[in-house]
Amino acid sequence: MQHGCGSGSGTCSCSGGVTSPGAVLAADGGKSAVGRSDAALDAMVAAFNARASGYVPAPTVGEVASVNGIALHAAGDRPDDDSLRQRACGELLRQEAIRQDLLDAGDVAGDAGAQSEAATSAIEALLDRTLVVPQPDEATCRRYYEQNDNRFRAGERVSLRHILFAVTPGIDVAQLRRRAEAALLDARCRSDDGEDRFPSLARELSNCPSGAEGGVLGWLQAQDCAPEFAREVFDQSEIGVLPRLVHSRFGLHVVEVLARQPGTLLPYESARGAVAQMLQQQSYVTAVRQYLQLLAGSADIRGVDLDAADSPLVQ
């Protein structure tokens, strides 16, 4: 068996010096395998590999993910991985709120993992009670300001054009994303003669009225855009077609930055409040992530890997 370290031997440091599955099955001369089906042996090997390496196997078709026996979705209706992780995090917190008598035991998550108003309030109370979020001191605030001065400029303007793939009721989001990703790739690839493909793609594909003008939005400031869109475009240095889709409440955007005009740097005294708020938010995110890891460590979680990404709860 080939291990992560490249060794083909039965033991290696990457698996903690454990014996290979084949050696385990053969250790008693094959007696333990008598009467077992091939499927049972395959399951045994898979379970051994999972324990030895910490690997979380991909869910089988039709498997229902759960937290302590509470299903996170209906059979055959598994959501995407990010949504599933978000449901799992919410369910961990909902169950802990019940355990701490902050929520009635009869409260359950609704369809698509939606929390009740009572559960949302209880989870907020749980986090307020449990998390310790330190206030940043003056030296930390000033250092952050000096190292991130691009975040504290007023009047930054960006010249943009975009292609919008609008998310509308009933649309197949997976198919929409594939179309948007194909358009992004096309927009980033110019023909050999240097042809600019963006205007024609916008006229053909964009669901925004600006498509008729080749996707041109003109010069914008952050307050002219939805906050989630502005976060992806402003306070950056990128010029050209962004290498990622930008998500907003309106859908998926292929975005090109044509030019930037930097704003004026605010004095530290004027930016001090915003600096402290950003640092406190970062501390809060870290505290929530650590608390979720603590809860997950003592929970029976099946069909979802919470370690695959940062906590979606705080997105």
BALUMLO-279201 format. One record per residue (C-alpha): residue number from 1; x, y, z; residue in one letter. Coordinates in nm, 2 decimals, m for minus. Each point is the difference from the previous one (the first is absolute). Layout:
% residues N
+-----+--------+--------+--------+------+
: pos :     px :     py :     pz : code :
+-----+--------+--------+--------+------+
: NUM :      X :      Y :      Z :    a :
...
+-----+--------+--------+--------+------+
//
This chain:
% residues 315
+-----+--------+--------+--------+------+
: pos :     px :     py :     pz : code :
+-----+--------+--------+--------+------+
:   1 :   0.00 :   0.00 :   0.00 :    m :
:   2 :   0.14 :   0.34 :  m0.10 :    q :
:   3 :   0.00 :   0.25 :   0.29 :    h :
:   4 :   0.02 :   0.38 :   0.00 :    g :
:   5 :   0.38 :  m0.02 :   0.07 :    c :
:   6 :   0.05 :  m0.21 :  m0.32 :    g :
:   7 :   0.08 :  m0.32 :   0.19 :    s :
:   8 :  m0.15 :  m0.32 :  m0.13 :    g :
:   9 :   0.07 :  m0.19 :   0.32 :    s :
:  10 :  m0.25 :  m0.12 :   0.26 :    g :
:  11 :   0.10 :   0.26 :   0.25 :    t :
:  12 :   0.10 :   0.36 :  m0.04 :    c :
:  13 :   0.01 :   0.32 :   0.20 :    s :
:  14 :  m0.29 :   0.16 :  m0.18 :    c :
:  15 :  m0.24 :  m0.26 :   0.13 :    s :
:  16 :   0.14 :   0.00 :   0.35 :    g :
:  17 :   0.19 :  m0.33 :  m0.05 :    g :
:  18 :  m0.32 :  m0.21 :  m0.04 :    v :
:  19 :  m0.01 :  m0.32 :  m0.19 :    t :
:  20 :  m0.15 :   0.00 :  m0.34 :    s :
:  21 :  m0.36 :  m0.13 :  m0.04 :    p :
:  22 :   0.13 :  m0.31 :  m0.19 :    g :
:  23 :   0.23 :  m0.09 :   0.29 :    a :
:  24 :  m0.29 :   0.03 :   0.24 :    v :
:  25 :  m0.23 :  m0.23 :  m0.20 :    l :
:  26 :   0.28 :  m0.25 :  m0.04 :    a :
:  27 :   0.13 :   0.01 :   0.36 :    a :
:  28 :  m0.21 :  m0.29 :   0.11 :    d :
:  29 :   0.07 :  m0.21 :  m0.30 :    g :
:  30 :  m0.32 :   0.13 :  m0.17 :    g :
:  31 :  m0.23 :  m0.15 :   0.26 :    k :
:  32 :  m0.17 :   0.33 :   0.07 :    s :
:  33 :  m0.09 :   0.03 :  m0.36 :    a :
:  34 :  m0.19 :  m0.34 :  m0.01 :    v :
:  35 :  m0.36 :   0.04 :  m0.07 :    g :
:  36 :   0.02 :   0.37 :  m0.08 :    r :
:  37 :  m0.12 :   0.13 :  m0.33 :    s :
:  38 :   0.21 :   0.21 :  m0.23 :    d :
:  39 :  m0.21 :   0.31 :   0.09 :    a :
:  40 :   0.06 :  m0.06 :   0.37 :    a :
:  41 :   0.38 :  m0.03 :  m0.06 :    l :
:  42 :   0.00 :   0.32 :  m0.21 :    d :
:  43 :  m0.19 :   0.18 :   0.27 :    a :
:  44 :   0.25 :  m0.12 :   0.26 :    m :
:  45 :   0.29 :   0.13 :  m0.21 :    v :
:  46 :  m0.17 :   0.33 :  m0.06 :    a :
:  47 :  m0.07 :   0.04 :   0.37 :    a :
:  48 :   0.36 :  m0.08 :   0.09 :    f :
:  49 :   0.14 :   0.25 :  m0.26 :    n :
:  50 :  m0.23 :   0.27 :   0.14 :    a :
:  51 :   0.11 :  m0.06 :   0.36 :    r :
:  52 :   0.37 :  m0.02 :  m0.10 :    a :
:  53 :   0.02 :   0.32 :  m0.21 :    s :
:  54 :  m0.29 :   0.21 :   0.14 :    g :
:  55 :  m0.15 :   0.02 :  m0.34 :    y :
:  56 :  m0.37 :   0.06 :  m0.02 :    v :
:  57 :  m0.14 :  m0.20 :  m0.29 :    p :
:  58 :  m0.23 :   0.15 :  m0.25 :    a :
:  59 :  m0.37 :  m0.07 :   0.07 :    p :
:  60 :  m0.16 :  m0.28 :  m0.19 :    t :
:  61 :  m0.29 :   0.07 :  m0.23 :    v :
:  62 :  m0.32 :   0.05 :   0.20 :    g :
:  63 :   0.19 :   0.04 :   0.34 :    e :
:  64 :  m0.17 :   0.24 :   0.23 :    v :
:  65 :   0.24 :   0.23 :   0.19 :    a :
:  66 :  m0.07 :   0.04 :   0.37 :    s :
:  67 :   0.11 :   0.15 :   0.33 :    v :
:  68 :  m0.06 :  m0.22 :   0.30 :    n :
:  69 :  m0.27 :  m0.19 :  m0.19 :    g :
:  70 :  m0.18 :   0.32 :  m0.12 :    i :
:  71 :  m0.03 :  m0.01 :  m0.38 :    a :
:  72 :   0.13 :   0.31 :  m0.19 :    l :
:  73 :  m0.20 :  m0.06 :  m0.32 :    h :
:  74 :  m0.25 :  m0.23 :  m0.15 :    a :
:  75 :   0.11 :  m0.32 :  m0.16 :    a :
:  76 :   0.09 :   0.06 :  m0.36 :    g :
:  77 :   0.00 :   0.38 :   0.05 :    d :
:  78 :   0.36 :   0.06 :   0.11 :    r :
:  79 :   0.11 :   0.36 :  m0.03 :    p :
:  80 :   0.34 :   0.12 :  m0.12 :    d :
:  81 :   0.29 :  m0.04 :   0.24 :    d :
:  82 :   0.01 :   0.36 :   0.12 :    d :
:  83 :  m0.37 :   0.01 :   0.08 :    s :
:  84 :   0.03 :  m0.34 :   0.18 :    l :
:  85 :   0.29 :   0.12 :   0.22 :    r :
:  86 :  m0.21 :   0.31 :   0.08 :    q :
:  87 :  m0.29 :  m0.21 :   0.11 :    r :
:  88 :   0.23 :  m0.23 :   0.20 :    a :
:  89 :   0.15 :   0.30 :   0.19 :    c :
:  90 :  m0.35 :   0.14 :   0.07 :    g :
:  91 :  m0.12 :  m0.33 :   0.12 :    e :
:  92 :   0.30 :  m0.04 :   0.23 :    l :
:  93 :  m0.08 :   0.34 :   0.16 :    l :
:  94 :  m0.38 :  m0.07 :   0.01 :    r :
:  95 :   0.06 :  m0.32 :   0.19 :    q :
:  96 :   0.24 :   0.16 :   0.24 :    e :
:  97 :  m0.25 :   0.28 :   0.07 :    a :
:  98 :  m0.25 :  m0.27 :   0.09 :    i :
:  99 :   0.25 :  m0.17 :   0.23 :    r :
: 100 :   0.06 :   0.33 :   0.18 :    q :
: 101 :  m0.37 :   0.06 :   0.04 :    d :
: 102 :   0.00 :   0.30 :  m0.23 :    l :
: 103 :  m0.25 :  m0.17 :  m0.24 :    l :
: 104 :  m0.29 :  m0.23 :   0.03 :    d :
: 105 :   0.09 :  m0.36 :  m0.08 :    a :
: 106 :  m0.30 :  m0.02 :  m0.24 :    g :
: 107 :   0.15 :   0.26 :  m0.23 :    d :
: 108 :   0.13 :  m0.15 :  m0.33 :    v :
: 109 :   0.16 :   0.14 :  m0.31 :    a :
: 110 :  m0.24 :   0.05 :  m0.28 :    g :
: 111 :   0.02 :  m0.08 :  m0.37 :    d :
: 112 :   0.34 :   0.08 :  m0.16 :    a :
: 113 :   0.15 :   0.03 :   0.34 :    g :
: 114 :  m0.18 :   0.33 :   0.08 :    a :
: 115 :   0.01 :   0.08 :   0.37 :    q :
: 116 :  m0.30 :   0.12 :   0.19 :    s :
: 117 :   0.00 :   0.36 :   0.14 :    e :
: 118 :   0.02 :  m0.15 :   0.35 :    a :
: 119 :   0.31 :  m0.21 :  m0.10 :    a :
: 120 :   0.17 :   0.30 :  m0.15 :    t :
: 121 :  m0.05 :   0.20 :   0.31 :    s :
: 122 :   0.12 :  m0.29 :   0.22 :    a :
: 123 :   0.31 :  m0.05 :  m0.21 :    i :
: 124 :   0.08 :   0.37 :   0.03 :    e :
: 125 :  m0.04 :  m0.03 :   0.38 :    a :
: 126 :   0.22 :  m0.31 :   0.00 :    l :
: 127 :   0.28 :   0.17 :  m0.19 :    l :
: 128 :  m0.03 :   0.32 :   0.22 :    d :
: 129 :   0.03 :  m0.22 :   0.31 :    r :
: 130 :   0.28 :  m0.22 :  m0.12 :    t :
: 131 :   0.23 :   0.20 :  m0.22 :    l :
: 132 :   0.28 :   0.22 :   0.14 :    v :
: 133 :   0.09 :   0.26 :  m0.27 :    v :
: 134 :   0.29 :   0.23 :   0.11 :    p :
: 135 :   0.00 :   0.37 :  m0.08 :    q :
: 136 :   0.30 :   0.10 :  m0.22 :    p :
: 137 :   0.25 :   0.22 :   0.17 :    d :
: 138 :   0.13 :   0.33 :  m0.14 :    e :
: 139 :   0.33 :  m0.15 :  m0.13 :    a :
: 140 :  m0.19 :  m0.28 :  m0.19 :    t :
: 141 :  m0.24 :   0.25 :  m0.15 :    c :
: 142 :   0.28 :   0.23 :  m0.12 :    r :
: 143 :   0.20 :  m0.29 :  m0.15 :    r :
: 144 :  m0.30 :  m0.13 :  m0.19 :    y :
: 145 :  m0.07 :   0.35 :  m0.13 :    y :
: 146 :   0.35 :   0.04 :  m0.13 :    e :
: 147 :   0.01 :  m0.34 :  m0.16 :    q :
: 148 :  m0.34 :   0.03 :  m0.17 :    n :
: 149 :  m0.02 :   0.37 :  m0.09 :    d :
: 150 :  m0.18 :  m0.10 :  m0.33 :    n :
: 151 :  m0.31 :  m0.08 :   0.21 :    r :
: 152 :  m0.02 :   0.34 :   0.15 :    f :
: 153 :  m0.02 :   0.23 :  m0.30 :    r :
: 154 :  m0.30 :   0.22 :  m0.08 :    a :
: 155 :  m0.12 :   0.06 :  m0.35 :    g :
: 156 :   0.15 :  m0.30 :  m0.19 :    e :
: 157 :  m0.15 :  m0.03 :  m0.34 :    r :
: 158 :   0.01 :  m0.30 :  m0.23 :    v :
: 159 :  m0.10 :  m0.03 :  m0.37 :    s :
: 160 :  m0.18 :  m0.32 :  m0.06 :    l :
: 161 :  m0.18 :  m0.22 :  m0.25 :    r :
: 162 :  m0.17 :  m0.32 :   0.09 :    h :
: 163 :  m0.21 :  m0.30 :  m0.13 :    i :
: 164 :  m0.29 :  m0.09 :   0.23 :    l :
: 165 :  m0.14 :  m0.35 :   0.03 :    f :
: 166 :  m0.31 :   0.07 :   0.20 :    a :
: 167 :  m0.13 :  m0.24 :   0.26 :    v :
: 168 :  m0.37 :  m0.02 :  m0.03 :    t :
: 169 :  m0.27 :  m0.23 :   0.16 :    p :
: 170 :   0.01 :  m0.35 :  m0.13 :    g :
: 171 :   0.33 :   0.04 :  m0.19 :    i :
: 172 :   0.25 :  m0.29 :   0.00 :    d :
: 173 :   0.28 :   0.17 :   0.19 :    v :
: 174 :   0.26 :  m0.27 :  m0.08 :    a :
: 175 :  m0.06 :   0.04 :  m0.37 :    q :
: 176 :   0.00 :   0.38 :   0.03 :    l :
: 177 :   0.34 :  m0.02 :   0.17 :    r :
: 178 :   0.14 :  m0.22 :  m0.28 :    r :
: 179 :  m0.11 :   0.26 :  m0.25 :    r :
: 180 :   0.15 :   0.28 :   0.20 :    a :
: 181 :   0.33 :  m0.18 :   0.04 :    e :
: 182 :   0.01 :  m0.07 :  m0.37 :    a :
: 183 :  m0.06 :   0.37 :  m0.07 :    a :
: 184 :   0.27 :   0.10 :   0.25 :    l :
: 185 :   0.25 :  m0.23 :  m0.18 :    l :
: 186 :  m0.10 :   0.15 :  m0.34 :    d :
: 187 :   0.03 :   0.35 :   0.13 :    a :
: 188 :   0.35 :  m0.06 :   0.13 :    r :
: 189 :   0.12 :  m0.15 :  m0.33 :    c :
: 190 :   0.05 :   0.25 :  m0.28 :    r :
: 191 :   0.04 :  m0.12 :  m0.36 :    s :
: 192 :   0.34 :   0.00 :  m0.17 :    d :
: 193 :  m0.07 :   0.34 :  m0.16 :    d :
: 194 :  m0.08 :   0.15 :   0.34 :    g :
: 195 :  m0.38 :   0.02 :  m0.05 :    e :
: 196 :  m0.18 :   0.12 :   0.31 :    d :
: 197 :  m0.27 :  m0.27 :   0.06 :    r :
: 198 :  m0.16 :   0.16 :   0.31 :    f :
: 199 :  m0.25 :   0.24 :  m0.18 :    p :
: 200 :  m0.14 :  m0.27 :  m0.23 :    s :
: 201 :  m0.03 :  m0.25 :   0.29 :    l :
: 202 :  m0.18 :   0.26 :   0.21 :    a :
: 203 :  m0.25 :   0.08 :  m0.28 :    r :
: 204 :  m0.06 :  m0.37 :  m0.06 :    e :
: 205 :  m0.01 :  m0.13 :   0.36 :    l :
: 206 :  m0.06 :   0.27 :   0.26 :    s :
: 207 :  m0.33 :   0.03 :   0.18 :    n :
: 208 :   0.09 :   0.36 :   0.09 :    c :
: 209 :  m0.12 :   0.29 :  m0.22 :    p :
: 210 :   0.36 :   0.11 :  m0.02 :    s :
: 211 :   0.05 :  m0.30 :  m0.23 :    g :
: 212 :  m0.13 :   0.20 :  m0.29 :    a :
: 213 :   0.30 :   0.24 :   0.06 :    e :
: 214 :   0.25 :  m0.28 :   0.02 :    g :
: 215 :  m0.03 :  m0.04 :   0.38 :    g :
: 216 :   0.13 :   0.35 :   0.07 :    v :
: 217 :  m0.10 :   0.13 :   0.35 :    l :
: 218 :   0.22 :   0.31 :  m0.01 :    g :
: 219 :   0.18 :   0.15 :   0.30 :    w :
: 220 :  m0.13 :  m0.12 :   0.34 :    l :
: 221 :   0.07 :   0.04 :   0.36 :    q :
: 222 :  m0.06 :  m0.26 :   0.27 :    a :
: 223 :  m0.33 :   0.15 :   0.11 :    q :
: 224 :  m0.14 :  m0.03 :  m0.35 :    d :
: 225 :   0.02 :  m0.39 :   0.02 :    c :
: 226 :  m0.15 :  m0.27 :   0.21 :    a :
: 227 :   0.24 :  m0.05 :   0.30 :    p :
: 228 :   0.09 :  m0.36 :  m0.09 :    e :
: 229 :   0.09 :   0.12 :  m0.35 :    f :
: 230 :   0.20 :   0.29 :   0.13 :    a :
: 231 :   0.20 :  m0.22 :   0.23 :    r :
: 232 :   0.13 :  m0.20 :  m0.30 :    e :
: 233 :   0.08 :   0.30 :  m0.22 :    v :
: 234 :   0.12 :   0.29 :   0.22 :    f :
: 235 :   0.30 :   0.03 :   0.22 :    d :
: 236 :   0.19 :  m0.23 :  m0.24 :    q :
: 237 :   0.27 :   0.06 :  m0.26 :    s :
: 238 :  m0.12 :  m0.24 :  m0.28 :    e :
: 239 :  m0.04 :   0.14 :  m0.35 :    i :
: 240 :  m0.17 :  m0.20 :  m0.28 :    g :
: 241 :  m0.25 :  m0.28 :   0.01 :    v :
: 242 :  m0.01 :  m0.14 :   0.35 :    l :
: 243 :   0.11 :  m0.36 :   0.02 :    p :
: 244 :  m0.31 :  m0.10 :   0.20 :    r :
: 245 :  m0.38 :   0.04 :  m0.02 :    l :
: 246 :  m0.13 :   0.27 :   0.23 :    v :
: 247 :  m0.31 :  m0.10 :   0.19 :    h :
: 248 :  m0.27 :   0.25 :   0.09 :    s :
: 249 :  m0.37 :   0.00 :   0.10 :    r :
: 250 :  m0.07 :   0.04 :  m0.37 :    f :
: 251 :   0.19 :  m0.30 :  m0.12 :    g :
: 252 :   0.34 :  m0.09 :  m0.14 :    l :
: 253 :   0.22 :   0.27 :  m0.17 :    h :
: 254 :   0.29 :  m0.02 :  m0.24 :    v :
: 255 :   0.18 :   0.33 :   0.09 :    v :
: 256 :   0.26 :   0.20 :  m0.18 :    e :
: 257 :   0.18 :   0.29 :   0.17 :    v :
: 258 :   0.10 :   0.25 :  m0.27 :    l :
: 259 :   0.16 :   0.26 :   0.22 :    a :
: 260 :   0.04 :   0.11 :   0.37 :    r :
: 261 :   0.02 :   0.34 :   0.16 :    q :
: 262 :   0.13 :  m0.04 :   0.36 :    p :
: 263 :  m0.17 :   0.20 :   0.26 :    g :
: 264 :   0.15 :   0.22 :   0.27 :    t :
: 265 :   0.15 :  m0.17 :   0.31 :    l :
: 266 :  m0.20 :   0.09 :   0.31 :    l :
: 267 :   0.20 :   0.11 :   0.30 :    p :
: 268 :   0.04 :  m0.27 :   0.27 :    y :
: 269 :  m0.21 :   0.19 :   0.24 :    e :
: 270 :  m0.29 :   0.00 :  m0.25 :    s :
: 271 :   0.05 :  m0.37 :  m0.08 :    a :
: 272 :   0.06 :  m0.12 :   0.36 :    r :
: 273 :  m0.37 :  m0.12 :   0.05 :    g :
: 274 :  m0.01 :  m0.19 :  m0.32 :    a :
: 275 :   0.34 :  m0.16 :   0.07 :    v :
: 276 :  m0.11 :  m0.12 :   0.34 :    a :
: 277 :  m0.33 :  m0.13 :  m0.14 :    q :
: 278 :   0.18 :  m0.21 :  m0.27 :    m :
: 279 :   0.25 :  m0.14 :   0.25 :    l :
: 280 :  m0.28 :  m0.09 :   0.24 :    q :
: 281 :  m0.20 :  m0.17 :  m0.28 :    q :
: 282 :   0.31 :  m0.21 :  m0.09 :    q :
: 283 :   0.03 :  m0.10 :   0.37 :    s :
: 284 :  m0.37 :  m0.10 :   0.01 :    y :
: 285 :   0.03 :  m0.21 :  m0.32 :    v :
: 286 :   0.30 :  m0.18 :   0.16 :    t :
: 287 :  m0.19 :  m0.06 :   0.32 :    a :
: 288 :  m0.30 :  m0.14 :  m0.18 :    v :
: 289 :   0.21 :  m0.23 :  m0.20 :    r :
: 290 :   0.18 :  m0.14 :   0.30 :    q :
: 291 :  m0.33 :  m0.04 :   0.19 :    y :
: 292 :  m0.15 :  m0.20 :  m0.30 :    l :
: 293 :   0.31 :  m0.22 :   0.00 :    q :
: 294 :  m0.05 :  m0.07 :   0.37 :    l :
: 295 :  m0.36 :  m0.09 :  m0.05 :    l :
: 296 :   0.08 :  m0.21 :  m0.31 :    a :
: 297 :   0.26 :  m0.19 :   0.19 :    g :
: 298 :  m0.26 :  m0.15 :   0.23 :    s :
: 299 :  m0.28 :  m0.05 :  m0.25 :    a :
: 300 :  m0.09 :  m0.29 :  m0.23 :    d :
: 301 :   0.02 :   0.17 :  m0.34 :    i :
: 302 :  m0.07 :  m0.21 :  m0.31 :    r :
: 303 :   0.01 :   0.08 :  m0.37 :    g :
: 304 :   0.16 :   0.35 :   0.03 :    v :
: 305 :   0.36 :   0.11 :   0.04 :    d :
: 306 :   0.01 :   0.31 :   0.22 :    l :
: 307 :   0.38 :   0.03 :  m0.04 :    d :
: 308 :  m0.02 :   0.04 :  m0.38 :    a :
: 309 :  m0.04 :   0.38 :   0.03 :    a :
: 310 :  m0.01 :   0.29 :   0.24 :    d :
: 311 :  m0.32 :   0.01 :   0.20 :    s :
: 312 :  m0.28 :   0.11 :  m0.24 :    p :
: 313 :  m0.20 :   0.11 :   0.30 :    l :
: 314 :   0.19 :   0.33 :   0.00 :    v :
: 315 :  m0.01 :   0.07 :  m0.37 :    q :
+-----+--------+--------+--------+------+
//
